[in-house]
Amino acid sequence: MILTKDQDLDNIRLAGRLTGEVLEIISRAAAPGMTTWELDELAEKTIRGFGHIPTFKGYRKFPGTVCISVNEEVVHGIPSKKKVLKDGDVVSLDIGVSVRTVVDGKNFDFIGDSAMTVPIGKVTERVQKMLDDTQASLYAGIKAARGHATLDEIGGAVEDIGKAGQYGIVRDYGGHGIGPDYHEDPFIFNYRTGSKTKLKPGMVIAIEPMFNLGGHKVRTKSDGWTVVTQDYKPSAHFEHSLLITEGEPEILTKRPSEVIL
């Protein structure tokens, strides 16, 4: 767990703001006939055009800038020239931006991390509701993430919406702390576990619910990255990075046109 120093806040906020801006750009570009590779290229070009670094590119040897997961793919989908988006798809876009500084001669990254799932063309009412409810559960988790709240309060807020919608709540993946190594403690479950671990002001965390239209079970494909639902039903994923304060958290990765409900 990394606690933020006041002198780091400008870089942390910059990384978050850029993440939100890039995510909005690529989400608006996603359309029938576009390949996931083209979306990835757009993201990398935009991030590097801002003068910063795609967090995911090369992270644990991940080959892309964006984790692009389509339909039954939950997370960690690899961009591909062969994967063409079509009407009725849903596509999850998970992206990170690193603002690099040099501290005592060593590289130090401040990271923003955010995700959203968007419909391609026209989707069914049930699928659209899953997207809306997953996003609503993210906002509920954010509202619960006040300074000194427990991790269980966040997980419970997300779980309540997932259960009400009768979705499969993904249990194998969840939110996390964010630090220079990207993934830091604590792991943030999207359901109740009884955890009494408390949030401390100065922490930077990511909350990221994932709901499936079917069951909660997932598996990793043979590429070693792409996680899919075991029943091959669609999935949705939303995420924001937050700075924990004494009161309401500061949403670092808010998209320019996003209205927080």
Residue pairs with C-beta under 8 A, 6 or more apart in sequence:
1 177
1 179
1 184
1 185
1 186
1 200
1 203
2 177
2 178
2 179
2 180
2 184
2 203
2 204
3 200
3 202
3 203
4 12
4 202
4 203
4 204
4 243
5 202
8 110
9 243
11 99
11 101
11 110
12 110
12 112
12 204
12 243
12 252
13 252
14 99
14 110
15 52
15 97
15 98
15 99
15 110
15 111
15 112
15 252
16 112
16 114
16 241
16 251
16 252
16 253
16 254
17 112
17 252
17 253
18 47
18 50
18 52
18 97
18 99
18 112
19 95
19 96
19 97
19 112
19 113
19 114
19 241
19 252
19 253
20 112
20 114
20 252
20 253
20 254
20 255
20 256
20 258
21 255
21 256
22 43
22 46
22 47
22 50
22 95
22 97
23 93
23 95
23 114
23 115
23 116
23 253
23 255
24 255
24 256
24 257
24 258
25 42
25 43
25 46
26 39
26 42
26 43
26 46
26 66
26 93
26 95
27 93
27 116
27 118
29 39
29 42
30 39
30 85
30 91
30 93
30 118
30 120
31 85
31 120
31 121
32 85
32 86
32 87
32 120
32 121
33 84
33 85
33 86
34 84
34 85
35 79
35 80
35 81
35 82
35 83
35 84
35 85
36 68
36 70
36 77
36 79
36 80
36 83
36 85
36 91
37 79
37 80
37 81
37 83
39 66
39 68
39 79
39 93
40 64
40 65
40 66
40 68
40 79
43 54
43 65
43 66
43 95
44 54
44 57
44 65
47 53
47 54
47 65
47 97
48 54
50 97
52 97
52 98
52 99
52 100
53 97
53 98
53 99
53 100
53 109
54 65
54 95
54 96
54 97
54 98
55 95
55 96
55 97
55 98
55 109
55 111
55 112
55 113
55 182
56 62
56 64
56 65
56 66
56 67
56 94
56 95
56 96
57 63
57 64
57 65
59 96
59 182
62 76
62 78
62 225
63 78
63 79
64 78
64 79
65 79
65 95
66 79
66 93
66 94
66 95
67 75
67 76
67 77
67 78
67 92
67 93
67 94
67 95
67 115
68 77
68 78
68 79
68 83
68 91
68 92
68 93
68 94
69 75
69 76
69 77
69 91
69 92
69 94
69 226
69 227
69 235
69 237
70 77
70 83
70 85
70 89
70 90
70 91
70 92
71 89
71 90
71 234
71 235
72 228
72 229
72 232
72 233
72 234
72 235
73 92
73 226
73 227
73 228
73 235
74 92
74 170
74 173
74 210
74 212
74 218
74 227
74 228
74 229
74 235
74 237
75 92
75 94
75 173
75 210
75 227
75 237
76 94
76 220
76 225
76 226
76 227
77 92
77 225
77 226
78 223
78 225
78 226
85 91
85 120
86 120
86 121
87 120
87 121
87 122
88 120
88 121
88 122
88 123
88 124
89 119
89 120
89 121
89 123
90 117
90 118
90 119
90 120
90 123
90 127
90 131
90 234
90 235
90 236
91 117
91 118
91 120
92 115
92 116
92 117
92 235
92 236
92 237
93 115
93 116
93 117
93 118
94 113
94 114
94 115
94 237
94 239
95 113
95 114
95 115
96 111
96 112
96 113
96 114
96 182
97 111
97 112
98 109
98 110
98 111
99 109
99 110
99 111
100 107
100 108
100 109
100 110
101 107
101 108
101 109
101 110
102 108
108 180
109 180
109 182
110 180
111 178
111 179
111 180
111 182
111 241
112 241
112 252
112 253
113 178
113 182
113 206
113 239
113 241
113 253
114 206
114 239
114 240
114 241
114 253
114 255
115 208
115 237
115 238
115 239
116 135
116 237
116 238
116 239
116 255
117 131
117 134
117 235
117 236
117 237
117 238
118 131
119 127
119 128
119 131
123 131
126 213
127 213
127 234
129 165
130 165
130 167
130 211
130 213
130 234
130 236
131 236
133 161
133 162
133 164
133 165
133 167
133 211
134 167
134 209
134 210
134 211
134 236
134 237
134 238
135 236
135 238
136 161
136 261
137 157
137 158
137 161
137 162
137 190
137 209
137 211
137 238
138 158
138 207
138 208
138 209
138 238
138 239
138 240
139 260
139 261
140 157
140 158
140 160
140 161
141 154
141 155
141 157
141 158
141 175
141 190
141 207
141 209
142 207
142 240
142 242
142 249
142 251
142 260
143 157
143 248
144 153
144 154
144 156
144 157
145 153
145 154
145 199
145 205
145 207
145 242
145 244
145 249
146 199
146 247
146 248
146 249
147 199
147 200
147 201
147 244
147 245
147 246
147 247
147 249
148 198
148 199
148 200
148 201
148 246
149 198
149 199
150 195
150 196
150 197
150 198
150 199
151 186
151 188
151 189
151 193
151 195
151 197
151 198
151 199
152 192
152 193
152 194
152 195
152 196
154 175
154 188
154 207
155 188
155 189
155 190
155 191
155 192
155 193
155 195
156 191
156 192
158 169
158 190
158 191
158 207
158 209
159 169
159 190
159 191
159 192
162 169
162 190
162 191
162 209
162 211
163 169
165 211
167 211
167 212
167 213
168 211
168 212
168 213
168 214
168 215
168 216
168 217
168 229
168 233
169 190
169 191
169 209
169 210
169 211
169 212
169 216
170 190
170 210
170 211
170 212
170 216
170 218
170 235
171 189
171 190
171 191
171 216
172 218
172 227
173 208
173 210
173 218
173 227
174 187
174 188
174 189
174 190
174 208
174 210
175 187
175 188
175 190
175 205
175 206
175 207
175 208
175 239
176 183
176 184
176 185
176 186
176 187
176 188
176 205
176 206
177 183
177 184
177 185
177 186
177 203
177 204
177 205
177 206
178 184
178 204
178 205
178 206
178 241
179 204
186 197
186 205
188 205
188 206
188 207
188 208
189 195
190 208
190 209
190 210
199 205
199 244
200 244
201 244
201 245
201 246
202 243
202 244
203 243
203 244
204 241
204 242
204 243
204 244
204 252
205 241
205 242
205 244
206 239
206 240
206 241
206 242
207 239
207 240
207 242
208 237
208 238
208 239
208 240
209 237
209 238
209 239
210 235
210 236
210 237
211 235
211 236
212 218
212 229
212 231
212 233
212 234
212 235
212 236
213 233
213 234
213 235
214 229
214 231
214 232
214 233
215 229
215 230
215 231
215 233
217 229
217 230
217 231
218 227
218 228
218 229
218 230
219 227
219 228
219 230
220 226
220 227
220 228
221 227
221 228
229 235
239 253
240 251
240 252
240 253
240 254
241 251
241 252
241 253
242 249
242 250
242 251
242 252
243 249
243 250
243 252
251 260
254 260
